[in-house]
Amino acid sequence: MATEEFKKEIEQRYLENPNICPFCGSTDITADHPDFNDDAAWRDVHCNKCNQTWTEEFKLTGITI
Ligand SMILES: [Zn+2]
């Protein structure tokens, strides 16, 4: 089971570069289609190299009119 500190470190690493796996650094990652509610969305991302899965969280930040 991952510690909170480890999870924060992984999250920080991913936010700095969301194009690579935060666990192993591979660019071979695949994102699922997102699920939405009123002001947020989520999608699962899978690393095809180390087999880790994580969930990206999105927040509504504005609208265009
Ligand atoms: Zn990986």
N, CA, C, O and the ligand as a Tripos MOL2 file, in Angstrom:
@<TRIPOS>MOLECULE
protein
  261   259    66     0     0
PROTEIN
NO_CHARGES

@<TRIPOS>ATOM
      1 N           0.8520   -1.2030    0.0000 N.3       1 MET1
      2 CA          0.0000    0.0000    0.0000 C.3       1 MET1
      3 C           0.8830    1.2470    0.0000 C.2       1 MET1
      4 O           1.7920    1.3650    0.8210 O.2       1 MET1
      5 N           0.6190    2.1650   -0.9100 N.am      2 ALA2
      6 CA          1.4320    3.3700   -1.0380 C.3       2 ALA2
      7 C           1.1640    4.3300    0.1220 C.2       2 ALA2
      8 O           0.0240    4.4860    0.5590 O.2       2 ALA2
      9 N           2.2170    4.9660    0.6100 N.am      3 THR3
     10 CA          2.0590    5.9570    1.6690 C.3       3 THR3
     11 C           1.5480    7.2670    1.0780 C.2       3 THR3
     12 O           1.6610    7.4970   -0.1260 O.2       3 THR3
     13 N           0.9850    8.1230    1.9290 N.am      4 GLU4
     14 CA          0.4930    9.4240    1.4790 C.3       4 GLU4
     15 C           1.6120   10.2580    0.8720 C.2       4 GLU4
     16 O           1.4160   10.9660   -0.1150 O.2       4 GLU4
     17 N           2.7830   10.1610    1.4800 N.am      5 GLU5
     18 CA          3.9330   10.9250    0.9930 C.3       5 GLU5
     19 C           4.3150   10.4820   -0.4190 C.2       5 GLU5
     20 O           4.5980   11.3030   -1.2910 O.2       5 GLU5
     21 N           4.3160    9.1700   -0.6190 N.am      6 PHE6
     22 CA          4.6410    8.6160   -1.9340 C.3       6 PHE6
     23 C           3.6010    9.0520   -2.9660 C.2       6 PHE6
     24 O           3.9530    9.4280   -4.0850 O.2       6 PHE6
     25 N           2.3150    9.0020   -2.5900 N.am      7 LYS7
     26 CA          1.2490    9.4120   -3.5040 C.3       7 LYS7
     27 C           1.4010   10.8690   -3.9100 C.2       7 LYS7
     28 O           1.2170   11.2170   -5.0760 O.2       7 LYS7
     29 N           1.7420   11.7330   -2.9310 N.am      8 LYS8
     30 CA          1.9300   13.1640   -3.2130 C.3       8 LYS8
     31 C           3.0950   13.3730   -4.1740 C.2       8 LYS8
     32 O           3.0270   14.2020   -5.0820 O.2       8 LYS8
     33 N           4.1450   12.6220   -3.9660 N.am      9 GLU9
     34 CA          5.3320   12.7440   -4.8130 C.3       9 GLU9
     35 C           4.9990   12.3280   -6.2530 C.2       9 GLU9
     36 O           5.3940   12.9920   -7.2110 O.2       9 GLU9
     37 N           4.2720   11.2270   -6.3820 N.am     10 ILE10
     38 CA          3.8590   10.7490   -7.7010 C.3      10 ILE10
     39 C           2.9600   11.7730   -8.3770 C.2      10 ILE10
     40 O           3.1160   12.0620   -9.5630 O.2      10 ILE10
     41 N           2.0110   12.3240   -7.6060 N.am     11 GLU11
     42 CA          1.0860   13.3170   -8.1510 C.3      11 GLU11
     43 C           1.8380   14.5540   -8.6380 C.2      11 GLU11
     44 O           1.5700   15.0690   -9.7230 O.2      11 GLU11
     45 N           2.7860   15.0240   -7.8180 N.am     12 GLN12
     46 CA          3.5610   16.2070   -8.1700 C.3      12 GLN12
     47 C           4.3620   15.9630   -9.4520 C.2      12 GLN12
     48 O           4.4370   16.8240  -10.3290 O.2      12 GLN12
     49 N           4.9450   14.7930   -9.5380 N.am     13 ARG13
     50 CA          5.7340   14.4170  -10.7140 C.3      13 ARG13
     51 C           4.8550   14.4210  -11.9550 C.2      13 ARG13
     52 O           5.2720   14.8790  -13.0200 O.2      13 ARG13
     53 N           3.6420   13.9120  -11.8140 N.am     14 TYR14
     54 CA          2.7270   13.8180  -12.9570 C.3      14 TYR14
     55 C           2.2290   15.1910  -13.3840 C.2      14 TYR14
     56 O           2.0790   15.4580  -14.5760 O.2      14 TYR14
     57 N           1.9680   16.0790  -12.3960 N.am     15 LEU15
     58 CA          1.4860   17.4180  -12.7270 C.3      15 LEU15
     59 C           2.5610   18.2150  -13.4610 C.2      15 LEU15
     60 O           2.2480   19.0750  -14.2840 O.2      15 LEU15
     61 N           3.8120   17.9310  -13.1640 N.am     16 GLU16
     62 CA          4.9080   18.6030  -13.8570 C.3      16 GLU16
     63 C           5.0360   18.1070  -15.2950 C.2      16 GLU16
     64 O           5.4040   18.8750  -16.1830 O.2      16 GLU16
     65 N           4.7410   16.8490  -15.5280 N.am     17 ASN17
     66 CA          4.8090   16.2890  -16.8780 C.3      17 ASN17
     67 C           3.7890   15.1760  -17.0430 C.2      17 ASN17
     68 O           4.0890   14.0140  -16.7690 O.2      17 ASN17
     69 N           2.5660   15.5240  -17.4950 N.am     18 PRO18
     70 CA          1.5140   14.5170  -17.6350 C.3      18 PRO18
     71 C           1.6220   13.6810  -18.9050 C.2      18 PRO18
     72 O           0.7100   12.9190  -19.2240 O.2      18 PRO18
     73 N           2.7270   13.8160  -19.6290 N.am     19 ASN19
     74 CA          2.8980   13.0120  -20.8410 C.3      19 ASN19
     75 C           3.6440   11.7130  -20.5910 C.2      19 ASN19
     76 O           3.7470   10.8640  -21.4750 O.2      19 ASN19
     77 N           4.1630   11.5660  -19.3800 N.am     20 ILE20
     78 CA          4.8950   10.3370  -19.0730 C.3      20 ILE20
     79 C           4.3430    9.6960  -17.7990 C.2      20 ILE20
     80 O           3.7350   10.3600  -16.9590 O.2      20 ILE20
     81 N           4.5700    8.3970  -17.6820 N.am     21 CYS21
     82 CA          4.1350    7.6710  -16.4940 C.3      21 CYS21
     83 C           4.9090    8.1910  -15.2830 C.2      21 CYS21
     84 O           6.1380    8.2500  -15.3160 O.2      21 CYS21
     85 N           4.1940    8.5740  -14.2030 N.am     22 PRO22
     86 CA          4.8940    9.1080  -13.0200 C.3      22 PRO22
     87 C           5.5870    8.0120  -12.2080 C.2      22 PRO22
     88 O           6.3400    8.3140  -11.2820 O.2      22 PRO22
     89 N           5.3450    6.7720  -12.5390 N.am     23 PHE23
     90 CA          5.9630    5.6650  -11.8020 C.3      23 PHE23
     91 C           7.2700    5.2210  -12.4580 C.2      23 PHE23
     92 O           8.2680    4.9990  -11.7720 O.2      23 PHE23
     93 N           7.2620    5.0880  -13.8120 N.am     24 CYS24
     94 CA          8.4470    4.5360  -14.4720 C.3      24 CYS24
     95 C           9.0250    5.4550  -15.5380 C.2      24 CYS24
     96 O          10.1110    5.1870  -16.0530 O.2      24 CYS24
     97 N           8.3120    6.5520  -15.8870 N.am     25 GLY25
     98 CA          8.8400    7.5010  -16.8670 C.3      25 GLY25
     99 C           8.5650    7.1440  -18.3080 C.2      25 GLY25
    100 O           9.0440    7.8340  -19.2080 O.2      25 GLY25
    101 N           7.8040    6.0840  -18.5610 N.am     26 SER26
    102 CA          7.5060    5.6750  -19.9340 C.3      26 SER26
    103 C           6.5190    6.6390  -20.5870 C.2      26 SER26
    104 O           5.6490    7.1960  -19.9170 O.2      26 SER26
    105 N           6.6620    6.8340  -21.9090 N.am     27 THR27
    106 CA          5.6920    7.6420  -22.6500 C.3      27 THR27
    107 C           4.5620    6.7710  -23.2000 C.2      27 THR27
    108 O           3.6310    7.2770  -23.8270 O.2      27 THR27
    109 N           4.6450    5.4820  -22.9660 N.am     28 ASP28
    110 CA          3.6540    4.5380  -23.4940 C.3      28 ASP28
    111 C           2.4730    4.4320  -22.5270 C.2      28 ASP28
    112 O           2.2800    3.4070  -21.8730 O.2      28 ASP28
    113 N           1.6870    5.5150  -22.4490 N.am     29 ILE29
    114 CA          0.5290    5.5330  -21.5430 C.3      29 ILE29
    115 C          -0.7410    5.7380  -22.3550 C.2      29 ILE29
    116 O          -0.7280    6.3940  -23.3970 O.2      29 ILE29
    117 N          -1.8390    5.1690  -21.8640 N.am     30 THR30
    118 CA         -3.1140    5.2050  -22.5750 C.3      30 THR30
    119 C          -4.1890    5.7560  -21.6510 C.2      30 THR30
    120 O          -4.3400    5.2890  -20.5220 O.2      30 THR30
    121 N          -4.9440    6.7580  -22.1310 N.am     31 ALA31
    122 CA         -6.0020    7.3620  -21.3290 C.3      31 ALA31
    123 C          -7.3740    6.8870  -21.8100 C.2      31 ALA31
    124 O          -7.6300    6.8190  -23.0120 O.2      31 ALA31
    125 N          -8.2560    6.5590  -20.8540 N.am     32 ASP32
    126 CA         -9.6380    6.2020  -21.1800 C.3      32 ASP32
    127 C         -10.4370    7.4560  -21.5100 C.2      32 ASP32
    128 O          -9.9630    8.5770  -21.3270 O.2      32 ASP32
    129 N         -11.6560    7.2490  -21.9980 N.am     33 HIS33
    130 CA        -12.5720    8.3700  -22.1900 C.3      33 HIS33
    131 C         -12.9710    8.9200  -20.8200 C.2      33 HIS33
    132 O         -13.1700    8.1500  -19.8800 O.2      33 HIS33
    133 N         -13.0900   10.2550  -20.7000 N.am     34 PRO34
    134 CA        -13.4300   10.8320  -19.3890 C.3      34 PRO34
    135 C         -14.9000   10.6640  -19.0090 C.2      34 PRO34
    136 O         -15.7700   10.5570  -19.8730 O.2      34 PRO34
    137 N         -15.1590   10.6430  -17.7060 N.am     35 ASP35
    138 CA        -16.5120   10.7230  -17.1520 C.3      35 ASP35
    139 C         -16.7000   12.1350  -16.6080 C.2      35 ASP35
    140 O         -15.8040   12.6900  -15.9720 O.2      35 ASP35
    141 N         -17.8680   12.7090  -16.8620 N.am     36 PHE36
    142 CA        -18.1290   14.0860  -16.4440 C.3      36 PHE36
    143 C         -19.2620   14.1560  -15.4290 C.2      36 PHE36
    144 O         -20.1830   13.3410  -15.4630 O.2      36 PHE36
    145 N         -19.1930   15.1410  -14.5170 N.am     37 ASN37
    146 CA        -20.4000   15.5800  -13.8220 C.3      37 ASN37
    147 C         -20.5300   17.0700  -14.0900 C.2      37 ASN37
    148 O         -19.9720   17.5480  -15.0780 O.2      37 ASN37
    149 N         -21.2400   17.8280  -13.2590 N.am     38 ASP38
    150 CA        -21.5230   19.2310  -13.5680 C.3      38 ASP38
    151 C         -20.2720   20.0860  -13.7300 C.2      38 ASP38
    152 O         -20.2140   20.9160  -14.6370 O.2      38 ASP38
    153 N         -19.2740   19.9030  -12.8770 N.am     39 ASP39
    154 CA        -18.1280   20.8110  -12.9180 C.3      39 ASP39
    155 C         -16.7860   20.0940  -12.8080 C.2      39 ASP39
    156 O         -15.7720   20.7130  -12.4870 O.2      39 ASP39
    157 N         -16.7820   18.8100  -13.0710 N.am     40 ALA40
    158 CA        -15.5310   18.0770  -12.9840 C.3      40 ALA40
    159 C         -15.5580   16.8790  -13.9140 C.2      40 ALA40
    160 O         -16.6180   16.4660  -14.3830 O.2      40 ALA40
    161 N         -14.3830   16.3240  -14.1770 N.am     41 ALA41
    162 CA        -14.2700   15.1330  -15.0110 C.3      41 ALA41
    163 C         -13.1090   14.2890  -14.5140 C.2      41 ALA41
    164 O         -12.1900   14.7860  -13.8630 O.2      41 ALA41
    165 N         -13.1710   13.0250  -14.8280 N.am     42 TRP42
    166 CA        -12.1130   12.0930  -14.4460 C.3      42 TRP42
    167 C         -11.8260   11.1710  -15.6130 C.2      42 TRP42
    168 O         -12.7100   10.8710  -16.4160 O.2      42 TRP42
    169 N         -10.5760   10.7220  -15.7020 N.am     43 ARG43
    170 CA        -10.3160    9.6250  -16.6300 C.3      43 ARG43
    171 C          -9.1670    8.7810  -16.0930 C.2      43 ARG43
    172 O          -8.2130    9.2840  -15.5000 O.2      43 ARG43
    173 N          -9.2950    7.5010  -16.3210 N.am     44 ASP44
    174 CA         -8.2510    6.5700  -15.9030 C.3      44 ASP44
    175 C          -7.1680    6.5250  -16.9600 C.2      44 ASP44
    176 O          -7.4520    6.5290  -18.1570 O.2      44 ASP44
    177 N          -5.9270    6.4820  -16.5110 N.am     45 VAL45
    178 CA         -4.7830    6.3840  -17.4010 C.3      45 VAL45
    179 C          -3.9960    5.1400  -17.0040 C.2      45 VAL45
    180 O          -3.8350    4.8340  -15.8220 O.2      45 VAL45
    181 N          -3.5210    4.4450  -18.0010 N.am     46 HIS46
    182 CA         -2.8150    3.1880  -17.7640 C.3      46 HIS46
    183 C          -1.4410    3.2480  -18.4120 C.2      46 HIS46
    184 O          -1.2990    3.7160  -19.5420 O.2      46 HIS46
    185 N          -0.4360    2.7770  -17.6980 N.am     47 CYS47
    186 CA          0.9130    2.6770  -18.2690 C.3      47 CYS47
    187 C           1.0900    1.2820  -18.8480 C.2      47 CYS47
    188 O           0.9230    0.2790  -18.1530 O.2      47 CYS47
    189 N           1.4280    1.2340  -20.1230 N.am     48 ASN48
    190 CA          1.5750   -0.0610  -20.7920 C.3      48 ASN48
    191 C           2.9140   -0.7160  -20.4980 C.2      48 ASN48
    192 O           3.1360   -1.8770  -20.8410 O.2      48 ASN48
    193 N           3.8080    0.0370  -19.8590 N.am     49 LYS49
    194 CA          5.1170   -0.5430  -19.5440 C.3      49 LYS49
    195 C           5.1380   -1.1620  -18.1400 C.2      49 LYS49
    196 O           5.4720   -2.3350  -17.9780 O.2      49 LYS49
    197 N           4.7730   -0.3520  -17.1170 N.am     50 CYS50
    198 CA          4.8490   -0.8710  -15.7440 C.3      50 CYS50
    199 C           3.4940   -1.3300  -15.2090 C.2      50 CYS50
    200 O           3.3990   -1.8310  -14.0880 O.2      50 CYS50
    201 N           2.4290   -1.1540  -16.0330 N.am     51 ASN51
    202 CA          1.1070   -1.6700  -15.6870 C.3      51 ASN51
    203 C           0.4000   -0.9200  -14.5520 C.2      51 ASN51
    204 O          -0.5850   -1.4180  -14.0070 O.2      51 ASN51
    205 N           0.8900    0.2650  -14.1930 N.am     52 GLN52
    206 CA          0.2200    1.0680  -13.1710 C.3      52 GLN52
    207 C          -0.9920    1.7650  -13.7850 C.2      52 GLN52
    208 O          -1.0120    2.0550  -14.9810 O.2      52 GLN52
    209 N          -1.9940    2.0300  -12.9610 N.am     53 THR53
    210 CA         -3.1590    2.7950  -13.3840 C.3      53 THR53
    211 C          -3.3850    3.9290  -12.3950 C.2      53 THR53
    212 O          -3.2270    3.7440  -11.1890 O.2      53 THR53
    213 N          -3.7550    5.1090  -12.9030 N.am     54 TRP54
    214 CA         -4.0800    6.2320  -12.0250 C.3      54 TRP54
    215 C          -5.2410    6.9870  -12.6510 C.2      54 TRP54
    216 O          -5.6060    6.7290  -13.7980 O.2      54 TRP54
    217 N          -5.8260    7.9220  -11.8990 N.am     55 THR55
    218 CA         -6.9840    8.6660  -12.3750 C.3      55 THR55
    219 C          -6.6540   10.1440  -12.4570 C.2      55 THR55
    220 O          -6.2570   10.7510  -11.4620 O.2      55 THR55
    221 N          -6.8170   10.7270  -13.6390 N.am     56 GLU56
    222 CA         -6.6570   12.1670  -13.8020 C.3      56 GLU56
    223 C          -7.9350   12.8430  -13.3400 C.2      56 GLU56
    224 O          -9.0310   12.3540  -13.6120 O.2      56 GLU56
    225 N          -7.8030   13.9730  -12.6370 N.am     57 GLU57
    226 CA         -8.9580   14.7330  -12.1570 C.3      57 GLU57
    227 C          -8.9520   16.1060  -12.8160 C.2      57 GLU57
    228 O          -7.9470   16.8150  -12.7830 O.2      57 GLU57
    229 N         -10.0720   16.4720  -13.4100 N.am     58 PHE58
    230 CA        -10.2060   17.7690  -14.0710 C.3      58 PHE58
    231 C         -11.2900   18.5800  -13.3900 C.2      58 PHE58
    232 O         -12.3040   18.0410  -12.9450 O.2      58 PHE58
    233 N         -11.0580   19.9040  -13.3140 N.am     59 LYS59
    234 CA        -12.0310   20.8310  -12.7370 C.3      59 LYS59
    235 C         -12.4250   21.8560  -13.7990 C.2      59 LYS59
    236 O         -11.5920   22.2850  -14.5980 O.2      59 LYS59
    237 N         -13.7060   22.2440  -13.8020 N.am     60 LEU60
    238 CA        -14.1490   23.3220  -14.6670 C.3      60 LEU60
    239 C         -13.4470   24.6070  -14.2740 C.2      60 LEU60
    240 O         -13.4800   24.9930  -13.1050 O.2      60 LEU60
    241 N         -12.8120   25.2810  -15.2270 N.am     61 THR61
    242 CA        -12.0720   26.5010  -14.8930 C.3      61 THR61
    243 C         -12.6500   27.7330  -15.5730 C.2      61 THR61
    244 O         -12.2010   28.8440  -15.2920 O.2      61 THR61
    245 N         -13.6290   27.5770  -16.4580 N.am     62 GLY62
    246 CA        -14.2010   28.7380  -17.1140 C.3      62 GLY62
    247 C         -15.0860   28.3090  -18.2660 C.2      62 GLY62
    248 O         -15.2250   27.1170  -18.5430 O.2      62 GLY62
    249 N         -15.6850   29.2850  -18.9400 N.am     63 ILE63
    250 CA        -16.4700   29.0060  -20.1240 C.3      63 ILE63
    251 C         -16.0690   29.9760  -21.2290 C.2      63 ILE63
    252 O         -15.4840   31.0260  -20.9620 O.2      63 ILE63
    253 N         -16.3850   29.6200  -22.4570 N.am     64 THR64
    254 CA        -16.1590   30.4960  -23.6010 C.3      64 THR64
    255 C         -17.5070   30.8570  -24.1980 C.2      64 THR64
    256 O         -18.3280   29.9790  -24.4630 O.2      64 THR64
    257 N         -17.7390   32.1550  -24.4120 N.am     65 ILE65
    258 CA        -19.0230   32.5780  -24.9950 C.3      65 ILE65
    259 C         -18.7850   33.4330  -26.2240 C.2      65 ILE65
    260 O         -19.7400   33.8850  -26.8550 O.2      65 ILE65
    261 ZN          4.8870    3.1770  -15.9780 Zn       66 ZN66
@<TRIPOS>BOND
     1     1     2 1
     2     2     3 1
     3     3     4 2
     4     3     5 am
     5     5     6 1
     6     6     7 1
     7     7     8 2
     8     7     9 am
     9     9    10 1
    10    10    11 1
    11    11    12 2
    12    11    13 am
    13    13    14 1
    14    14    15 1
    15    15    16 2
    16    15    17 am
    17    17    18 1
    18    18    19 1
    19    19    20 2
    20    19    21 am
    21    21    22 1
    22    22    23 1
    23    23    24 2
    24    23    25 am
    25    25    26 1
    26    26    27 1
    27    27    28 2
    28    27    29 am
    29    29    30 1
    30    30    31 1
    31    31    32 2
    32    31    33 am
    33    33    34 1
    34    34    35 1
    35    35    36 2
    36    35    37 am
    37    37    38 1
    38    38    39 1
    39    39    40 2
    40    39    41 am
    41    41    42 1
    42    42    43 1
    43    43    44 2
    44    43    45 am
    45    45    46 1
    46    46    47 1
    47    47    48 2
    48    47    49 am
    49    49    50 1
    50    50    51 1
    51    51    52 2
    52    51    53 am
    53    53    54 1
    54    54    55 1
    55    55    56 2
    56    55    57 am
    57    57    58 1
    58    58    59 1
    59    59    60 2
    60    59    61 am
    61    61    62 1
    62    62    63 1
    63    63    64 2
    64    63    65 am
    65    65    66 1
    66    66    67 1
    67    67    68 2
    68    67    69 am
    69    69    70 1
    70    70    71 1
    71    71    72 2
    72    71    73 am
    73    73    74 1
    74    74    75 1
    75    75    76 2
    76    75    77 am
    77    77    78 1
    78    78    79 1
    79    79    80 2
    80    79    81 am
    81    81    82 1
    82    82    83 1
    83    83    84 2
    84    83    85 am
    85    85    86 1
    86    86    87 1
    87    87    88 2
    88    87    89 am
    89    89    90 1
    90    90    91 1
    91    91    92 2
    92    91    93 am
    93    93    94 1
    94    94    95 1
    95    95    96 2
    96    95    97 am
    97    97    98 1
    98    98    99 1
    99    99   100 2
   100    99   101 am
   101   101   102 1
   102   102   103 1
   103   103   104 2
   104   103   105 am
   105   105   106 1
   106   106   107 1
   107   107   108 2
   108   107   109 am
   109   109   110 1
   110   110   111 1
   111   111   112 2
   112   111   113 am
   113   113   114 1
   114   114   115 1
   115   115   116 2
   116   115   117 am
   117   117   118 1
   118   118   119 1
   119   119   120 2
   120   119   121 am
   121   121   122 1
   122   122   123 1
   123   123   124 2
   124   123   125 am
   125   125   126 1
   126   126   127 1
   127   127   128 2
   128   127   129 am
   129   129   130 1
   130   130   131 1
   131   131   132 2
   132   131   133 am
   133   133   134 1
   134   134   135 1
   135   135   136 2
   136   135   137 am
   137   137   138 1
   138   138   139 1
   139   139   140 2
   140   139   141 am
   141   141   142 1
   142   142   143 1
   143   143   144 2
   144   143   145 am
   145   145   146 1
   146   146   147 1
   147   147   148 2
   148   147   149 am
   149   149   150 1
   150   150   151 1
   151   151   152 2
   152   151   153 am
   153   153   154 1
   154   154   155 1
   155   155   156 2
   156   155   157 am
   157   157   158 1
   158   158   159 1
   159   159   160 2
   160   159   161 am
   161   161   162 1
   162   162   163 1
   163   163   164 2
   164   163   165 am
   165   165   166 1
   166   166   167 1
   167   167   168 2
   168   167   169 am
   169   169   170 1
   170   170   171 1
   171   171   172 2
   172   171   173 am
   173   173   174 1
   174   174   175 1
   175   175   176 2
   176   175   177 am
   177   177   178 1
   178   178   179 1
   179   179   180 2
   180   179   181 am
   181   181   182 1
   182   182   183 1
   183   183   184 2
   184   183   185 am
   185   185   186 1
   186   186   187 1
   187   187   188 2
   188   187   189 am
   189   189   190 1
   190   190   191 1
   191   191   192 2
   192   191   193 am
   193   193   194 1
   194   194   195 1
   195   195   196 2
   196   195   197 am
   197   197   198 1
   198   198   199 1
   199   199   200 2
   200   199   201 am
   201   201   202 1
   202   202   203 1
   203   203   204 2
   204   203   205 am
   205   205   206 1
   206   206   207 1
   207   207   208 2
   208   207   209 am
   209   209   210 1
   210   210   211 1
   211   211   212 2
   212   211   213 am
   213   213   214 1
   214   214   215 1
   215   215   216 2
   216   215   217 am
   217   217   218 1
   218   218   219 1
   219   219   220 2
   220   219   221 am
   221   221   222 1
   222   222   223 1
   223   223   224 2
   224   223   225 am
   225   225   226 1
   226   226   227 1
   227   227   228 2
   228   227   229 am
   229   229   230 1
   230   230   231 1
   231   231   232 2
   232   231   233 am
   233   233   234 1
   234   234   235 1
   235   235   236 2
   236   235   237 am
   237   237   238 1
   238   238   239 1
   239   239   240 2
   240   239   241 am
   241   241   242 1
   242   242   243 1
   243   243   244 2
   244   243   245 am
   245   245   246 1
   246   246   247 1
   247   247   248 2
   248   247   249 am
   249   249   250 1
   250   250   251 1
   251   251   252 2
   252   251   253 am
   253   253   254 1
   254   254   255 1
   255   255   256 2
   256   255   257 am
   257   257   258 1
   258   258   259 1
   259   259   260 2
@<TRIPOS>SUBSTRUCTURE
     1 MET1         2 RESIDUE 1 A MET
     2 ALA2         6 RESIDUE 1 A ALA
     3 THR3        10 RESIDUE 1 A THR
     4 GLU4        14 RESIDUE 1 A GLU
     5 GLU5        18 RESIDUE 1 A GLU
     6 PHE6        22 RESIDUE 1 A PHE
     7 LYS7        26 RESIDUE 1 A LYS
     8 LYS8        30 RESIDUE 1 A LYS
     9 GLU9        34 RESIDUE 1 A GLU
    10 ILE10       38 RESIDUE 1 A ILE
    11 GLU11       42 RESIDUE 1 A GLU
    12 GLN12       46 RESIDUE 1 A GLN
    13 ARG13       50 RESIDUE 1 A ARG
    14 TYR14       54 RESIDUE 1 A TYR
    15 LEU15       58 RESIDUE 1 A LEU
    16 GLU16       62 RESIDUE 1 A GLU
    17 ASN17       66 RESIDUE 1 A ASN
    18 PRO18       70 RESIDUE 1 A PRO
    19 ASN19       74 RESIDUE 1 A ASN
    20 ILE20       78 RESIDUE 1 A ILE
    21 CYS21       82 RESIDUE 1 A CYS
    22 PRO22       86 RESIDUE 1 A PRO
    23 PHE23       90 RESIDUE 1 A PHE
    24 CYS24       94 RESIDUE 1 A CYS
    25 GLY25       98 RESIDUE 1 A GLY
    26 SER26      102 RESIDUE 1 A SER
    27 THR27      106 RESIDUE 1 A THR
    28 ASP28      110 RESIDUE 1 A ASP
    29 ILE29      114 RESIDUE 1 A ILE
    30 THR30      118 RESIDUE 1 A THR
    31 ALA31      122 RESIDUE 1 A ALA
    32 ASP32      126 RESIDUE 1 A ASP
    33 HIS33      130 RESIDUE 1 A HIS
    34 PRO34      134 RESIDUE 1 A PRO
    35 ASP35      138 RESIDUE 1 A ASP
    36 PHE36      142 RESIDUE 1 A PHE
    37 ASN37      146 RESIDUE 1 A ASN
    38 ASP38      150 RESIDUE 1 A ASP
    39 ASP39      154 RESIDUE 1 A ASP
    40 ALA40      158 RESIDUE 1 A ALA
    41 ALA41      162 RESIDUE 1 A ALA
    42 TRP42      166 RESIDUE 1 A TRP
    43 ARG43      170 RESIDUE 1 A ARG
    44 ASP44      174 RESIDUE 1 A ASP
    45 VAL45      178 RESIDUE 1 A VAL
    46 HIS46      182 RESIDUE 1 A HIS
    47 CYS47      186 RESIDUE 1 A CYS
    48 ASN48      190 RESIDUE 1 A ASN
    49 LYS49      194 RESIDUE 1 A LYS
    50 CYS50      198 RESIDUE 1 A CYS
    51 ASN51      202 RESIDUE 1 A ASN
    52 GLN52      206 RESIDUE 1 A GLN
    53 THR53      210 RESIDUE 1 A THR
    54 TRP54      214 RESIDUE 1 A TRP
    55 THR55      218 RESIDUE 1 A THR
    56 GLU56      222 RESIDUE 1 A GLU
    57 GLU57      226 RESIDUE 1 A GLU
    58 PHE58      230 RESIDUE 1 A PHE
    59 LYS59      234 RESIDUE 1 A LYS
    60 LEU60      238 RESIDUE 1 A LEU
    61 THR61      242 RESIDUE 1 A THR
    62 GLY62      246 RESIDUE 1 A GLY
    63 ILE63      250 RESIDUE 1 A ILE
    64 THR64      254 RESIDUE 1 A THR
    65 ILE65      258 RESIDUE 1 A ILE
    66 ZN66       261 GROUP 0 **** ****
